[in-house]
Amino acid sequence: MWKEKYLSGLILAVSLCASTALSVSRASGADFDEQFGQADITSAPEYGQWMFMRGEWDVTILVLQDDGSITELPQKPRVRAYYLEDGQIFQSEVSMGGGTVFFSTQIKAYSHDKKKWINNFVNSMRQRWQTTESQWQDGQMVSLVPGGYGGDEPFIAKEVLTEIEPDRILLKLYRSHDDGKSWEEQKMSMIYERALP
């Protein structure tokens, strides 16, 4: 049971973050824009904060062991991320096993009042819904997950998309047990690599 919950939390972390930088990927051009949409940056430049994430990504999950070695988990989620027609809403899908092992989707919309993204996640297979927030800070996208990935855990999870390159992104994970006053880095990290066409 704990393994299922742990894996579910890992995949939710991928889903929550799969969707913010202003870097330009080699994955571009008219066909790419038609398939994955474009941000309406003329209405608000903030809408472009997820442009780097457009496309399809293979995610490698790494776990730091007590002896200092790093183990790569066999599960490799595939992420598909794109702007919707209005160019203001960003959606991502995470799947494993063609959606038969795991499937979730998340819709992100920028709140001009809060100056951050409000994210709504759903996994119908497991009957889970969750709302999180993301904000661009110092060249990184930071997402907060109250209640952890189960929604009812005694901590806040934090996800940081960092080292953002056109075709590779690092995701670091943290936890806070004191309402965000301090953060403990987790032993798991994820590497997003752009899937080949």
QUIGIMO-V124085 format. One record per backbone hydrogen bond with DSSP energy under -1.0 kcal/mol. NH is the residue of the N-H (numbers start at 1). CO is the residue of the C=O. If there is no record, write none. Layout:
NH/CO ; NH/CO
This chain:
5/1 ; 6/2 ; 7/3 ; 8/4 ; 9/5 ; 10/6 ; 11/7 ; 12/8 ; 13/9 ; 14/10 ; 15/11 ; 16/12 ; 17/13 ; 18/14 ; 19/17 ; 28/26 ; 33/29 ; 34/30 ; 35/31 ; 36/32 ; 37/33 ; 40/87 ; 41/39 ; 44/40 ; 47/44 ; 48/45 ; 49/46 ; 51/48 ; 52/21 ; 53/50 ; 54/51 ; 55/81 ; 57/79 ; 58/193 ; 59/77 ; 60/191 ; 62/189 ; 63/71 ; 64/187 ; 65/69 ; 68/65 ; 71/63 ; 73/61 ; 78/95 ; 79/57 ; 80/93 ; 81/55 ; 82/91 ; 83/36 ; 84/89 ; 87/84 ; 90/108 ; 91/82 ; 92/106 ; 93/80 ; 94/104 ; 95/78 ; 96/102 ; 100/97 ; 101/96 ; 102/96 ; 104/94 ; 105/122 ; 106/92 ; 107/120 ; 108/90 ; 109/118 ; 111/116 ; 115/111 ; 116/111 ; 117/134 ; 118/109 ; 119/132 ; 120/107 ; 121/130 ; 122/105 ; 123/128 ; 128/123 ; 130/121 ; 132/119 ; 133/144 ; 134/117 ; 135/142 ; 137/140 ; 140/137 ; 141/161 ; 142/135 ; 143/159 ; 144/133 ; 145/157 ; 148/145 ; 153/147 ; 155/153 ; 156/176 ; 157/145 ; 158/174 ; 159/143 ; 160/172 ; 161/141 ; 162/170 ; 165/168 ; 169/192 ; 170/162 ; 171/190 ; 172/160 ; 174/158 ; 175/184 ; 176/156 ; 181/178 ; 184/175 ; 186/173 ; 189/62 ; 190/171 ; 191/60 ; 192/169 ; 193/58 ; 194/167 ; 195/56
